[in-house]
Amino acid sequence: MSSILIKNGILINEGKETQGDLLIVNDRIEKIGGVIDQPVSREIDAEGLIVMPGIIDDQVHFREPGLTHKATIASESRAAIAGGVTSFMEMPNTKPPALTQELLADKYEIARRTSAANYSFFMGTSNDNYDEVMRTDPSQVCGVKIFMGSSTGNLLVDDEATLRKVFADCPLLIATHCEDEATIKSNLERLLNIYGAENLQAKHHPVIRNNAGCLASSTLAVKLAKELGTRLHVLHISTAEEIALFKNELHLTEKKITAEVCVHHLYFDADDYETLGNRIKCNPAIKAPENKVALFQAMLDDRLDIIATDHAPHTWDEKMHPYVDAPSGLPLVQHSLNIMLHFYHQKAITLPKMVEKMCHSPAICFRLKGRGFLREGYFADVILVDPDAEWVLGRESIFYKCGWSPLEGRKLRGSIRQVILNGQNVYSEGSFEKTEGVAMRLEFEC
């Protein structure tokens, strides 16, 4: 039997901040709160530290198989752990894309062998793989992903009859990337005629992938979900206009239509293209400042349910290509907590609200078994955070395989002191301890 006793921490859980202890026995939380005194294998003094559930990131791209020059499940899951992300849900747009049960199983096998964090993978959808989608086990897979806007390979679903059939019949949560392909193509053609490809820049990205294109696609997804009774989760909302599609009258446990906002859409805005250029080129685009203000408020008042990253690494050389050739996406999974702690120190969000959106809500929305909370009997995914430690982000501390971050050179406040995964201490003070064989496949309530 192994045991860890965390003493004197500031426990952030289920809307409360309390001072107390937390006892872990084997892979589970045994006791929470008050003073706990008993012999243990390891005791950790958490005086002055935040003790919170491990972060659950419901949208990452770890690039394996097929794009491993950018990232691997091993490299990015270690970066996740270093950022306090103990569980991730990864997207199907790899090479080949996860469009069959066999290809999906291949990704699970890679993760079983190499992942440092708990894992699940979305089943991909195309215009012609309905039967494969319907074979997906809802107790073992986080959901089905539909790209309702441009994507790689055969993952774009632009046939409304196919959409209706999947929305009507799928027993799993459906997660959508919503951008209207016709709007994007029209805007791109118009700007190419005005500027020419050689003169297009990152600042044009939110003009090409504009608010109207996002709203049109999200509106269609919500309309279909309401009509057909679908469990719909709309990913990375990026515009003020889309917020009206989502309601906060029901508790999250009762919602069938939910939405996510990503840290980069809360933190950056279109003014940042001037200095960061392609480094913050992503889909959907980072847009004008008024959007991030509206998104932040909608997250606080529960119209937007989950905070995630859409971690999508590319090599530095790829990002330095001219705008039209530079890929979309930015690496964020190691530093999402730092971004949210920035807002905490600005007094824009409380610690319990931050934990709700990054830990509790993903567990509720995806019906995760035994994770996302500090509860007795739950898996011991626990992180210890020094909220006041100040440091400057340099490349030497980055664990992404791509080796860069859009936050480089910024002074950050808050650092991960320790990460406990399934009851084992896997990360301490910037160094990894035992990670092999600790991570688990996530399981879900049907």
KOLDOMAR-573784 format. One record per residue (C-alpha): residue in one letter; x, y, z; residue number from 1. Coordinates in steps of 0.5 Angstrom, whole numbers, plus 500, padded with zeros to 3 digits. Each point is the difference from the previous one (the first is absolute). Layout:
residues N
site residu:A c1:X c2:Y c3:Z num:NUM
...
//
This chain:
residues 446
site residu:M c1:500 c2:500 c3:500 num:1
site residu:S c1:503 c2:507 c3:498 num:2
site residu:S c1:497 c2:506 c3:504 num:3
site residu:I c1:501 c2:508 c3:499 num:4
site residu:L c1:498 c2:505 c3:505 num:5
site residu:I c1:499 c2:507 c3:498 num:6
site residu:K c1:501 c2:505 c3:506 num:7
site residu:N c1:497 c2:507 c3:501 num:8
site residu:G c1:498 c2:501 c3:493 num:9
site residu:I c1:495 c2:505 c3:497 num:10
site residu:L c1:495 c2:495 c3:497 num:11
site residu:I c1:496 c2:503 c3:494 num:12
site residu:N c1:494 c2:496 c3:499 num:13
site residu:E c1:493 c2:500 c3:498 num:14
site residu:G c1:499 c2:508 c3:501 num:15
site residu:K c1:504 c2:500 c3:507 num:16
site residu:E c1:507 c2:502 c3:502 num:17
site residu:T c1:502 c2:496 c3:507 num:18
site residu:Q c1:506 c2:499 c3:503 num:19
site residu:G c1:501 c2:493 c3:502 num:20
site residu:D c1:504 c2:493 c3:498 num:21
site residu:L c1:498 c2:495 c3:495 num:22
site residu:L c1:502 c2:493 c3:501 num:23
site residu:I c1:501 c2:495 c3:494 num:24
site residu:V c1:501 c2:493 c3:500 num:25
site residu:N c1:502 c2:496 c3:494 num:26
site residu:D c1:496 c2:503 c3:494 num:27
site residu:R c1:495 c2:503 c3:504 num:28
site residu:I c1:498 c2:506 c3:504 num:29
site residu:E c1:499 c2:497 c3:507 num:30
site residu:K c1:498 c2:506 c3:505 num:31
site residu:I c1:499 c2:508 c3:499 num:32
site residu:G c1:501 c2:506 c3:504 num:33
site residu:G c1:501 c2:501 c3:507 num:34
site residu:V c1:506 c2:498 c3:504 num:35
site residu:I c1:503 c2:493 c3:498 num:36
site residu:D c1:505 c2:496 c3:504 num:37
site residu:Q c1:502 c2:493 c3:498 num:38
site residu:P c1:506 c2:496 c3:497 num:39
site residu:V c1:501 c2:501 c3:493 num:40
site residu:S c1:505 c2:498 c3:494 num:41
site residu:R c1:501 c2:508 c3:499 num:42
site residu:E c1:498 c2:506 c3:503 num:43
site residu:I c1:500 c2:507 c3:496 num:44
site residu:D c1:500 c2:507 c3:504 num:45
site residu:A c1:495 c2:504 c3:496 num:46
site residu:E c1:500 c2:506 c3:504 num:47
site residu:G c1:498 c2:506 c3:495 num:48
site residu:L c1:499 c2:495 c3:494 num:49
site residu:I c1:494 c2:499 c3:497 num:50
site residu:V c1:497 c2:493 c3:500 num:51
site residu:M c1:495 c2:499 c3:494 num:52
site residu:P c1:498 c2:494 c3:495 num:53
site residu:G c1:504 c2:499 c3:494 num:54
site residu:I c1:498 c2:504 c3:494 num:55
site residu:I c1:496 c2:496 c3:495 num:56
site residu:D c1:501 c2:503 c3:493 num:57
site residu:D c1:495 c2:498 c3:495 num:58
site residu:Q c1:503 c2:502 c3:494 num:59
site residu:V c1:507 c2:499 c3:498 num:60
site residu:H c1:504 c2:498 c3:493 num:61
site residu:F c1:506 c2:495 c3:502 num:62
site residu:R c1:502 c2:499 c3:493 num:63
site residu:E c1:501 c2:492 c3:500 num:64
site residu:P c1:500 c2:496 c3:496 num:65
site residu:G c1:502 c2:503 c3:493 num:66
site residu:L c1:503 c2:507 c3:503 num:67
site residu:T c1:505 c2:498 c3:505 num:68
site residu:H c1:505 c2:506 c3:497 num:69
site residu:K c1:495 c2:505 c3:504 num:70
site residu:A c1:498 c2:496 c3:506 num:71
site residu:T c1:499 c2:493 c3:503 num:72
site residu:I c1:495 c2:497 c3:505 num:73
site residu:A c1:506 c2:499 c3:505 num:74
site residu:S c1:503 c2:507 c3:499 num:75
site residu:E c1:494 c2:504 c3:501 num:76
site residu:S c1:497 c2:496 c3:505 num:77
site residu:R c1:506 c2:502 c3:504 num:78
site residu:A c1:499 c2:507 c3:499 num:79
site residu:A c1:493 c2:499 c3:502 num:80
site residu:I c1:502 c2:497 c3:507 num:81
site residu:A c1:505 c2:506 c3:501 num:82
site residu:G c1:494 c2:505 c3:499 num:83
site residu:G c1:496 c2:496 c3:505 num:84
site residu:V c1:496 c2:497 c3:494 num:85
site residu:T c1:499 c2:493 c3:503 num:86
site residu:S c1:494 c2:497 c3:495 num:87
site residu:F c1:500 c2:502 c3:492 num:88
site residu:M c1:495 c2:499 c3:494 num:89
site residu:E c1:503 c2:500 c3:494 num:90
site residu:M c1:498 c2:501 c3:493 num:91
site residu:P c1:499 c2:495 c3:494 num:92
site residu:N c1:504 c2:505 c3:495 num:93
site residu:T c1:506 c2:496 c3:499 num:94
site residu:K c1:503 c2:496 c3:494 num:95
site residu:P c1:497 c2:496 c3:499 num:96
site residu:P c1:493 c2:503 c3:504 num:97
site residu:A c1:497 c2:496 c3:505 num:98
site residu:L c1:494 c2:498 c3:495 num:99
site residu:T c1:500 c2:492 c3:502 num:100
site residu:Q c1:499 c2:496 c3:506 num:101
site residu:E c1:507 c2:497 c3:499 num:102
site residu:L c1:503 c2:507 c3:499 num:103
site residu:L c1:497 c2:502 c3:506 num:104
site residu:A c1:503 c2:494 c3:504 num:105
site residu:D c1:507 c2:501 c3:497 num:106
site residu:K c1:500 c2:507 c3:503 num:107
site residu:Y c1:498 c2:497 c3:507 num:108
site residu:E c1:505 c2:495 c3:499 num:109
site residu:I c1:505 c2:506 c3:499 num:110
site residu:A c1:498 c2:503 c3:506 num:111
site residu:R c1:500 c2:494 c3:505 num:112
site residu:R c1:507 c2:499 c3:498 num:113
site residu:T c1:502 c2:507 c3:500 num:114
site residu:S c1:496 c2:505 c3:504 num:115
site residu:A c1:502 c2:504 c3:506 num:116
site residu:A c1:492 c2:502 c3:501 num:117
site residu:N c1:494 c2:497 c3:500 num:118
site residu:Y c1:497 c2:500 c3:493 num:119
site residu:S c1:494 c2:499 c3:496 num:120
site residu:F c1:499 c2:501 c3:492 num:121
site residu:F c1:494 c2:503 c3:496 num:122
site residu:M c1:498 c2:496 c3:494 num:123
site residu:G c1:500 c2:503 c3:494 num:124
site residu:T c1:494 c2:501 c3:495 num:125
site residu:S c1:500 c2:501 c3:492 num:126
site residu:N c1:495 c2:500 c3:495 num:127
site residu:D c1:500 c2:493 c3:499 num:128
site residu:N c1:502 c2:496 c3:507 num:129
site residu:Y c1:493 c2:500 c3:503 num:130
site residu:D c1:500 c2:493 c3:502 num:131
site residu:E c1:507 c2:500 c3:503 num:132
site residu:V c1:498 c2:506 c3:504 num:133
site residu:M c1:494 c2:496 c3:503 num:134
site residu:R c1:505 c2:495 c3:502 num:135
site residu:T c1:503 c2:504 c3:505 num:136
site residu:D c1:499 c2:498 c3:508 num:137
site residu:P c1:498 c2:506 c3:504 num:138
site residu:S c1:503 c2:497 c3:506 num:139
site residu:Q c1:507 c2:500 c3:497 num:140
site residu:V c1:500 c2:506 c3:496 num:141
site residu:C c1:499 c2:507 c3:501 num:142
site residu:G c1:496 c2:502 c3:494 num:143
site residu:V c1:499 c2:501 c3:493 num:144
site residu:K c1:504 c2:506 c3:496 num:145
site residu:I c1:497 c2:503 c3:494 num:146
site residu:F c1:503 c2:506 c3:496 num:147
site residu:M c1:495 c2:504 c3:498 num:148
site residu:G c1:505 c2:505 c3:497 num:149
site residu:S c1:507 c2:498 c3:496 num:150
site residu:S c1:504 c2:495 c3:503 num:151
site residu:T c1:506 c2:495 c3:497 num:152
site residu:G c1:498 c2:494 c3:496 num:153
site residu:N c1:493 c2:497 c3:500 num:154
site residu:L c1:498 c2:503 c3:506 num:155
site residu:L c1:496 c2:506 c3:498 num:156
site residu:V c1:492 c2:498 c3:500 num:157
site residu:D c1:497 c2:505 c3:496 num:158
site residu:D c1:494 c2:495 c3:498 num:159
site residu:E c1:494 c2:502 c3:504 num:160
site residu:A c1:496 c2:494 c3:499 num:161
site residu:T c1:506 c2:496 c3:503 num:162
site residu:L c1:500 c2:505 c3:505 num:163
site residu:R c1:493 c2:499 c3:502 num:164
site residu:K c1:501 c2:493 c3:500 num:165
site residu:V c1:506 c2:500 c3:505 num:166
site residu:F c1:496 c2:505 c3:504 num:167
site residu:A c1:494 c2:496 c3:501 num:168
site residu:D c1:503 c2:493 c3:501 num:169
site residu:C c1:507 c2:501 c3:504 num:170
site residu:P c1:500 c2:498 c3:507 num:171
site residu:L c1:506 c2:504 c3:502 num:172
site residu:L c1:501 c2:507 c3:501 num:173
site residu:I c1:501 c2:503 c3:493 num:174
site residu:A c1:506 c2:506 c3:500 num:175
site residu:T c1:500 c2:505 c3:495 num:176
site residu:H c1:505 c2:504 c3:496 num:177
site residu:C c1:495 c2:506 c3:498 num:178
site residu:E c1:502 c2:504 c3:494 num:179
site residu:D c1:497 c2:501 c3:493 num:180
site residu:E c1:504 c2:497 c3:495 num:181
site residu:A c1:496 c2:504 c3:494 num:182
site residu:T c1:501 c2:507 c3:504 num:183
site residu:I c1:508 c2:498 c3:501 num:184
site residu:K c1:501 c2:499 c3:493 num:185
site residu:S c1:496 c2:506 c3:498 num:186
site residu:N c1:504 c2:505 c3:504 num:187
site residu:L c1:507 c2:497 c3:498 num:188
site residu:E c1:498 c2:500 c3:493 num:189
site residu:R c1:498 c2:508 c3:501 num:190
site residu:L c1:507 c2:501 c3:504 num:191
site residu:L c1:504 c2:497 c3:495 num:192
site residu:N c1:497 c2:504 c3:495 num:193
site residu:I c1:502 c2:506 c3:504 num:194
site residu:Y c1:507 c2:499 c3:502 num:195
site residu:G c1:502 c2:494 c3:497 num:196
site residu:A c1:503 c2:494 c3:504 num:197
site residu:E c1:507 c2:503 c3:501 num:198
site residu:N c1:497 c2:506 c3:504 num:199
site residu:L c1:495 c2:496 c3:504 num:200
site residu:Q c1:502 c2:500 c3:507 num:201
site residu:A c1:498 c2:497 c3:507 num:202
site residu:K c1:495 c2:506 c3:502 num:203
site residu:H c1:496 c2:498 c3:494 num:204
site residu:H c1:498 c2:494 c3:503 num:205
site residu:P c1:494 c2:502 c3:504 num:206
site residu:V c1:498 c2:504 c3:494 num:207
site residu:I c1:500 c2:493 c3:496 num:208
site residu:R c1:497 c2:496 c3:505 num:209
site residu:N c1:496 c2:505 c3:503 num:210
site residu:N c1:494 c2:501 c3:505 num:211
site residu:A c1:495 c2:498 c3:495 num:212
site residu:G c1:503 c2:494 c3:498 num:213
site residu:C c1:500 c2:497 c3:507 num:214
site residu:L c1:493 c2:502 c3:502 num:215
site residu:A c1:497 c2:497 c3:494 num:216
site residu:S c1:503 c2:493 c3:501 num:217
site residu:S c1:499 c2:500 c3:508 num:218
site residu:T c1:493 c2:502 c3:498 num:219
site residu:L c1:499 c2:494 c3:496 num:220
site residu:A c1:503 c2:496 c3:505 num:221
site residu:V c1:495 c2:502 c3:505 num:222
site residu:K c1:494 c2:500 c3:496 num:223
site residu:L c1:501 c2:493 c3:498 num:224
site residu:A c1:502 c2:498 c3:507 num:225
site residu:K c1:493 c2:503 c3:503 num:226
site residu:E c1:496 c2:497 c3:494 num:227
site residu:L c1:503 c2:493 c3:501 num:228
site residu:G c1:502 c2:500 c3:508 num:229
site residu:T c1:507 c2:499 c3:499 num:230
site residu:R c1:506 c2:501 c3:505 num:231
site residu:L c1:503 c2:505 c3:497 num:232
site residu:H c1:507 c2:504 c3:502 num:233
site residu:V c1:502 c2:506 c3:496 num:234
site residu:L c1:508 c2:501 c3:501 num:235
site residu:H c1:504 c2:506 c3:500 num:236
site residu:I c1:494 c2:505 c3:500 num:237
site residu:S c1:504 c2:507 c3:497 num:238
site residu:T c1:495 c2:505 c3:499 num:239
site residu:A c1:495 c2:504 c3:504 num:240
site residu:E c1:494 c2:499 c3:495 num:241
site residu:E c1:500 c2:492 c3:501 num:242
site residu:I c1:499 c2:501 c3:508 num:243
site residu:A c1:493 c2:501 c3:499 num:244
site residu:L c1:499 c2:493 c3:498 num:245
site residu:F c1:502 c2:497 c3:507 num:246
site residu:K c1:496 c2:501 c3:506 num:247
site residu:N c1:501 c2:500 c3:507 num:248
site residu:E c1:493 c2:498 c3:503 num:249
site residu:L c1:502 c2:493 c3:501 num:250
site residu:H c1:505 c2:497 c3:505 num:251
site residu:L c1:506 c2:497 c3:495 num:252
site residu:T c1:498 c2:493 c3:502 num:253
site residu:E c1:493 c2:501 c3:497 num:254
site residu:K c1:503 c2:503 c3:494 num:255
site residu:K c1:500 c2:497 c3:493 num:256
site residu:I c1:503 c2:505 c3:496 num:257
site residu:T c1:507 c2:503 c3:503 num:258
site residu:A c1:505 c2:504 c3:498 num:259
site residu:E c1:508 c2:501 c3:501 num:260
site residu:V c1:504 c2:506 c3:500 num:261
site residu:C c1:508 c2:500 c3:499 num:262
site residu:V c1:505 c2:504 c3:504 num:263
site residu:H c1:503 c2:503 c3:494 num:264
site residu:H c1:493 c2:503 c3:498 num:265
site residu:L c1:500 c2:503 c3:507 num:266
site residu:Y c1:507 c2:502 c3:500 num:267
site residu:F c1:502 c2:503 c3:493 num:268
site residu:D c1:496 c2:504 c3:495 num:269
site residu:A c1:501 c2:503 c3:493 num:270
site residu:D c1:505 c2:505 c3:502 num:271
site residu:D c1:505 c2:495 c3:502 num:272
site residu:Y c1:501 c2:498 c3:493 num:273
site residu:E c1:504 c2:506 c3:499 num:274
site residu:T c1:506 c2:497 c3:505 num:275
site residu:L c1:498 c2:492 c3:500 num:276
site residu:G c1:498 c2:499 c3:492 num:277
site residu:N c1:499 c2:493 c3:498 num:278
site residu:R c1:502 c2:498 c3:507 num:279
site residu:I c1:493 c2:501 c3:502 num:280
site residu:K c1:497 c2:498 c3:494 num:281
site residu:C c1:494 c2:495 c3:501 num:282
site residu:N c1:493 c2:497 c3:498 num:283
site residu:P c1:496 c2:503 c3:502 num:284
site residu:A c1:504 c2:507 c3:500 num:285
site residu:I c1:501 c2:504 c3:506 num:286
site residu:K c1:496 c2:506 c3:499 num:287
site residu:A c1:499 c2:508 c3:502 num:288
site residu:P c1:500 c2:502 c3:507 num:289
site residu:E c1:493 c2:500 c3:501 num:290
site residu:N c1:499 c2:493 c3:499 num:291
site residu:K c1:505 c2:498 c3:506 num:292
site residu:V c1:496 c2:504 c3:505 num:293
site residu:A c1:494 c2:497 c3:498 num:294
site residu:L c1:502 c2:493 c3:500 num:295
site residu:F c1:503 c2:501 c3:507 num:296
site residu:Q c1:494 c2:503 c3:503 num:297
site residu:A c1:496 c2:494 c3:497 num:298
site residu:M c1:505 c2:495 c3:503 num:299
site residu:L c1:499 c2:503 c3:507 num:300
site residu:D c1:492 c2:500 c3:499 num:301
site residu:D c1:500 c2:493 c3:497 num:302
site residu:R c1:498 c2:501 c3:493 num:303
site residu:L c1:506 c2:497 c3:498 num:304
site residu:D c1:502 c2:494 c3:505 num:305
site residu:I c1:507 c2:497 c3:499 num:306
site residu:I c1:507 c2:504 c3:499 num:307
site residu:A c1:505 c2:496 c3:496 num:308
site residu:T c1:506 c2:501 c3:495 num:309
site residu:D c1:499 c2:497 c3:493 num:310
site residu:H c1:507 c2:499 c3:501 num:311
site residu:A c1:503 c2:499 c3:493 num:312
site residu:P c1:507 c2:500 c3:499 num:313
site residu:H c1:504 c2:501 c3:494 num:314
site residu:T c1:508 c2:501 c3:499 num:315
site residu:W c1:503 c2:507 c3:500 num:316
site residu:D c1:502 c2:499 c3:493 num:317
site residu:E c1:493 c2:499 c3:498 num:318
site residu:K c1:497 c2:506 c3:503 num:319
site residu:M c1:505 c2:504 c3:497 num:320
site residu:H c1:498 c2:499 c3:493 num:321
site residu:P c1:496 c2:506 c3:497 num:322
site residu:Y c1:493 c2:500 c3:502 num:323
site residu:V c1:496 c2:496 c3:495 num:324
site residu:D c1:505 c2:494 c3:501 num:325
site residu:A c1:501 c2:501 c3:508 num:326
site residu:P c1:495 c2:494 c3:503 num:327
site residu:S c1:495 c2:502 c3:505 num:328
site residu:G c1:501 c2:499 c3:508 num:329
site residu:L c1:504 c2:501 c3:506 num:330
site residu:P c1:503 c2:496 c3:505 num:331
site residu:L c1:497 c2:502 c3:507 num:332
site residu:V c1:498 c2:494 c3:504 num:333
site residu:Q c1:506 c2:501 c3:505 num:334
site residu:H c1:498 c2:507 c3:502 num:335
site residu:S c1:493 c2:500 c3:500 num:336
site residu:L c1:500 c2:501 c3:507 num:337
site residu:N c1:505 c2:506 c3:500 num:338
site residu:I c1:495 c2:503 c3:495 num:339
site residu:M c1:494 c2:499 c3:505 num:340
site residu:L c1:504 c2:502 c3:506 num:341
site residu:H c1:502 c2:507 c3:496 num:342
site residu:F c1:492 c2:501 c3:501 num:343
site residu:Y c1:500 c2:498 c3:507 num:344
site residu:H c1:505 c2:505 c3:502 num:345
site residu:Q c1:497 c2:505 c3:496 num:346
site residu:K c1:494 c2:499 c3:505 num:347
site residu:A c1:496 c2:498 c3:493 num:348
site residu:I c1:498 c2:493 c3:503 num:349
site residu:T c1:500 c2:496 c3:506 num:350
site residu:L c1:504 c2:494 c3:501 num:351
site residu:P c1:494 c2:495 c3:502 num:352
site residu:K c1:497 c2:503 c3:493 num:353
site residu:M c1:506 c2:498 c3:496 num:354
site residu:V c1:500 c2:493 c3:503 num:355
site residu:E c1:493 c2:499 c3:498 num:356
site residu:K c1:501 c2:502 c3:493 num:357
site residu:M c1:507 c2:496 c3:499 num:358
site residu:C c1:499 c2:494 c3:505 num:359
site residu:H c1:492 c2:499 c3:502 num:360
site residu:S c1:497 c2:502 c3:494 num:361
site residu:P c1:504 c2:496 c3:495 num:362
site residu:A c1:498 c2:494 c3:504 num:363
site residu:I c1:493 c2:501 c3:501 num:364
site residu:C c1:499 c2:502 c3:492 num:365
site residu:F c1:504 c2:494 c3:498 num:366
site residu:R c1:497 c2:495 c3:506 num:367
site residu:L c1:507 c2:498 c3:502 num:368
site residu:K c1:500 c2:495 c3:505 num:369
site residu:G c1:503 c2:502 c3:507 num:370
site residu:R c1:504 c2:506 c3:497 num:371
site residu:G c1:500 c2:507 c3:500 num:372
site residu:F c1:499 c2:501 c3:508 num:373
site residu:L c1:503 c2:500 c3:507 num:374
site residu:R c1:495 c2:494 c3:502 num:375
site residu:E c1:501 c2:494 c3:505 num:376
site residu:G c1:501 c2:494 c3:495 num:377
site residu:Y c1:501 c2:504 c3:494 num:378
site residu:F c1:507 c2:499 c3:496 num:379
site residu:A c1:506 c2:504 c3:503 num:380
site residu:D c1:501 c2:505 c3:495 num:381
site residu:V c1:503 c2:506 c3:504 num:382
site residu:I c1:504 c2:506 c3:498 num:383
site residu:L c1:504 c2:504 c3:505 num:384
site residu:V c1:501 c2:507 c3:498 num:385
site residu:D c1:504 c2:506 c3:502 num:386
site residu:P c1:495 c2:506 c3:498 num:387
site residu:D c1:505 c2:506 c3:501 num:388
site residu:A c1:507 c2:497 c3:498 num:389
site residu:E c1:502 c2:505 c3:494 num:390
site residu:W c1:504 c2:497 c3:494 num:391
site residu:V c1:502 c2:502 c3:493 num:392
site residu:L c1:498 c2:495 c3:495 num:393
site residu:G c1:506 c2:498 c3:496 num:394
site residu:R c1:501 c2:494 c3:495 num:395
site residu:E c1:504 c2:496 c3:505 num:396
site residu:S c1:494 c2:499 c3:504 num:397
site residu:I c1:495 c2:498 c3:494 num:398
site residu:F c1:499 c2:492 c3:499 num:399
site residu:Y c1:496 c2:501 c3:494 num:400
site residu:K c1:504 c2:496 c3:494 num:401
site residu:C c1:499 c2:506 c3:496 num:402
site residu:G c1:504 c2:504 c3:505 num:403
site residu:W c1:497 c2:507 c3:500 num:404
site residu:S c1:494 c2:503 c3:503 num:405
site residu:P c1:496 c2:507 c3:498 num:406
site residu:L c1:501 c2:502 c3:508 num:407
site residu:E c1:508 c2:500 c3:499 num:408
site residu:G c1:503 c2:505 c3:504 num:409
site residu:R c1:494 c2:502 c3:504 num:410
site residu:K c1:500 c2:501 c3:507 num:411
site residu:L c1:495 c2:494 c3:503 num:412
site residu:R c1:498 c2:500 c3:507 num:413
site residu:G c1:498 c2:493 c3:503 num:414
site residu:S c1:504 c2:493 c3:499 num:415
site residu:I c1:498 c2:493 c3:501 num:416
site residu:R c1:504 c2:497 c3:506 num:417
site residu:Q c1:498 c2:493 c3:500 num:418
site residu:V c1:495 c2:496 c3:496 num:419
site residu:I c1:497 c2:493 c3:502 num:420
site residu:L c1:497 c2:495 c3:495 num:421
site residu:N c1:496 c2:494 c3:502 num:422
site residu:G c1:503 c2:501 c3:507 num:423
site residu:Q c1:507 c2:500 c3:498 num:424
site residu:N c1:505 c2:506 c3:500 num:425
site residu:V c1:502 c2:501 c3:493 num:426
site residu:Y c1:502 c2:507 c3:500 num:427
site residu:S c1:504 c2:505 c3:505 num:428
site residu:E c1:503 c2:507 c3:500 num:429
site residu:G c1:501 c2:499 c3:492 num:430
site residu:S c1:503 c2:493 c3:500 num:431
site residu:F c1:496 c2:494 c3:498 num:432
site residu:E c1:500 c2:494 c3:505 num:433
site residu:K c1:497 c2:493 c3:498 num:434
site residu:T c1:495 c2:501 c3:494 num:435
site residu:E c1:500 c2:493 c3:496 num:436
site residu:G c1:494 c2:496 c3:501 num:437
site residu:V c1:497 c2:505 c3:505 num:438
site residu:A c1:495 c2:503 c3:495 num:439
site residu:M c1:493 c2:497 c3:499 num:440
site residu:R c1:495 c2:500 c3:494 num:441
site residu:L c1:494 c2:504 c3:502 num:442
site residu:E c1:493 c2:497 c3:501 num:443
site residu:F c1:493 c2:503 c3:499 num:444
site residu:E c1:493 c2:499 c3:503 num:445
site residu:C c1:496 c2:498 c3:494 num:446
//
